[in-house]
Amino acid sequence: MQTTEPARPRPPWRLIVPLTVLGAAVLVAFTVHLSGYFIYTPGPVRNVEKLVSIRGARTYPSDGELALTTVSFRTDPTLAELAVAYLDPHQSIVSAQTVPGGSDLRRLQREGRIEMRDSKRAAEEVALRALGYPGATGAGAKVVEVLRDSPASGVLHQGDVIVGLQHHKVRTQCDLERAMSGVRPGQRVSITVRSGHHRRTVSVTTTHNPDDPHKALIGILMTTADYRFDPGVRIRIHTGRIGGPSAGTMMALAIYDLMTPGDLTKGHRIAGTGTIDPCDGAVGPIGGIQEKVAAAHAQGADLFLAPVQDAAAARKVADGLPIRPVRSFSDALRVLRSLPRESPPGS
């Protein structure tokens, strides 16, 4: 009897090769990290009025919430994480080159803490000044940084204290901002500067402010030298590890609401974001607006206050959450005062 061996199956090379390639690609996607990029995701939402403690003044309860919104971020994401973030409208991919401090996480955290400290101080000033308390005083506008290729470059230096501009005395950075409001772009101005125990007078030809071509710019970052602010009220805002300047507007609103009779929230859950200018209460733009709106929506906010510059981007991801653009602290107060009172549950 003749027998034959069964034919051995041929290795399925046409399947093995692409599956091997696919497996290697998946391995790379989940294990290879790309430095130089951040992924922004929705962060925690905090009711600011629960974070504020005030001594030396009467406070009043609120039925609703004034909530700050935050952004969480991941450094050195994997290719898979970048792909997910690219497809998710509530996440953003940001190049470290566009972030002050770059990819140095410790530097970012340190700068974030400094920005939060300054933001708290600005919020207190704006809220208390609106309540009739006296403003801050100081010994001049201290130059923190001279912007590269600006009119002040080579003329002013880090650590210089500006004590006069034209015929105006300068005791605080707000005094300098007010003095500059009367200067035209291209106008040459006389600046009195104190360096240690010495004074000098310099001249600078201003240029256009890139954020507002109608405003003049000399090209410095500044703070108030020997800053003093003693309104007789002690305020503490317990933000923990939250950093950055973007909670200023909501912190100022929370302080004001706590220190005034009635209830600005009228029972609503109001979230928002925006820097606050200590001099005129202007609300400034921020980063991560999409993530902050998404976080507020997920927490059941009834309304979102956004800087006017960020309102259009906020509306793109609002998903039904009303977005109210605001330009200033007084503008935000008008929005809240115009709200109808929220009906209590079961009514």
Secondary structure, 3 states (H helix, E strand, C coil): CCCCCCCCCCCCHHHHHHHHHHHHHHHHHHHCECCCEEEEEEEEEEEHHHCEEEECCCCCCCCCEEEEEEEEEEECCEHHHHHHHHHCCCCEEEEHHHCCCCCCHHHHHHHHHHHHHHHHHHHHHHHHHHCCCCCCECCCEEEEEECCCCCCECCECCCCEEEEECCEECCCHHHHHHHHCCCCCCCEEEEEEEECCEEEEEEEECEEECCEEEEEECCEEEEECCCECCCCCEEEECCCCCCCCCCHHHHHHHHHHHCCCCCCCCCCEEEECCEECCCCCEEECCCCHHHHHHHHHHCCCCEEEEEHHHHHHHHHCCCCCCEEEECEHHHHHHHHHCCCCCCCCCC
